[in-house]
Amino acid sequence: MRLRTALCSAASALTAMALLSACGGSGTAASSDGKSLVGVDYPRSDTDFWNSYIKYTPRYAGQLGLSLKTTNSQNDVAKLTANAQTFISQGVKGIAMAPQDTAAIAPTLAQLEAKKIPVVTVDTRPDSGKVFMVVRADNRAYGEKACQYLGTKLDGKGKVVMLEGGLDSINGRDRTEAFNDCMKKKYPDIKVFGEATNWDGAVAAQKLQTDLTAHPDIKGIYMQSSFALSGTLQVLKQKGLLVGPKDKKHVFVVSNDGIPQELKSITAGKIDATVSQPADLYAKYALYYLKAAIDGKKFKPGKTDHDSTIVQVRAGLLEDQLSAPLVTADGGTYGGVPSLKSGDTSLWGNNLG
């Protein structure tokens, strides 16, 4: 039997966004226009993925009847801390954030908890501290799906480069550990060159260039985010390796985000796969949970009505793990992992208008 959470209030069950279950009271504080005022800190605006998230946020705030204040911490935890102080001074009733340094955010979370301002974290999970809900896909599954795809394409042997994200982030650690664990367990004859990049595309390109020069027989690349897409394509082109998948010189590339350029690159045969991170649903459910927190609702682990599962990751901390499918040109199954075709209209990257 599937565990499902249930709304205790019939009125809440009738709201358009009540896709999850909850129990609790109301008593929402409002801004001058009668809407609940919330703050959203954008973590950065230098990637296509986060710019897509930024675009979706006001759209869903309007649907939920929320009044919105926004800041941008530019991948700097000190700026995020300062932005939280700004939100407090503006009287917000809840804050959504995506801390890139998941350890250093703890003191800010403690301050917000003391002021009874609920927090929802998006894409990342704090290493410690209390938040109302984490809205995130299963990042270990990202690494595992990339491993299964490359392992299948390379017939379990050869060399691959993993362009890691920042290991100060739970996302970078999850993707790196899962990819390595999967390779060791299922494809022990594949050698992995792990390269730390701190989510920096220029660093990723430089290290990939060095690896391909030292090891011209590398046949696979796992980019932990689309931050490395442009540089990777440039390096492959310079080395005469940006060829179609049927060419024996082809290097199989798996990315992670699902931005439009990735999907177009898969269709064109420039890269081979990606894992589609739901930028649209990150915005949607971050705001949904903020509204639920303000309304005094509670959640528990179990399946949801939007193809996800709420899990308890540690005592007092829940995470709604949204769906993030593998995407390929043919929509095939690789190492037991099903995929969607890159042109599938259900993918947010094909619907970003």
Disulfide bonds with the S-S distance in Angstrom:
Cys8-Cys23 2.32
Cys147-Cys182 2.11
